[in-house]
Amino acid sequence: MVSVIVPVYYGRNYIKNIIGMVERNAKSADELVEIVFVNDSCEDTILDLCASSRLNLIVLDNARNRGIHYSRIRGIQHSHGEYILMLDQDDRISDDFLSSQLAKIKRADMVVANGYEEMGDGKRMLYRYAPMQWTVKHGIFYTVFGSRILSPGQCLIRRTSIPDIWFETIINNNGADDYLLWIYMLHKRNKIKINRNRLYIHRMYGKNASCDIDRMNRSLLEVVALAKENHALSLQAYRYIVGGVEGRESVFRKIADGIVKIGNVVNRGAG
């Protein structure tokens, strides 16, 4: 079984689309699939919209706004699947996402799909060339270039491979809980596979929290401090990441930033 975890924050207008999208995937993959909706906006009910003849649907209501990390954890804890897919409410996946990801994962702990980042002025492919996607498997690139996985929605994760430590401390600042998960998984030397198929679209406009740079930086600082305290991140790596948030310049950082900018230009507009 696959469990799809979807935190919802004032997202009634997304519910039917998510259900339809996952129903098509369940049919294509011929797999048992459940969706766990975690409603993080207590004044805005979603239960009346949650119905499906093909999927098992679970709806959890947070007593108050708790943020995406808490909601993802709560959803996983109430799920039943061998594999976990964490989607944002406005994410989109292709109808063959699950069948393609399940075929690729085999004995690995996680498989990372290719896809697109959609912005107000167009979209860009996440990894236009294979070496770009190869970086998702190696921790050094997460230190130098930031998270190499744009969103958990790209990933199908084996439930038993999610480190216990990720469940134990809820971050206060929304945005980088997935970066913390990748750091912990890489520290555990989890096996990551790559799926070059373009199966996923992440929206980067509107009310998406990923667009709030100050908020993301606060979340990033909190996350790397936690990772250092839990011995999943070296002091040197911690200082380098914090230096980037604080705008400290160095020749090496200028080179790294230049590589990222070139990569973005190469990927932008790729079909």
Buried (B, 14 or more C-beta within 10 A) or exposed (E): EBBBBBBBBBBBEBBEBBBEBBBBBBBBBEBBBBBBBBBBBEEEEBEEBBEBEBBBBBBBBBEEEBBBBBBBBBBBEBBEBEBBBBBBBBBBBBBBBBBBBBEBBEEBBBBBBBBBBBBEEEBBBBBBEEEBBEBBBEBEBBBBBBBBBBBBBBBBBBBEBBBEBBBEBBBEBBBBBBBBBBBBBBBBEBBBBBBBBBBBBBBBEEEBBBBBEEBBBBBBBBBBBBBBEBEBBEEEBBEBBBEBEEEEEEEEBEEBEEEEEEBEEBBBEBE
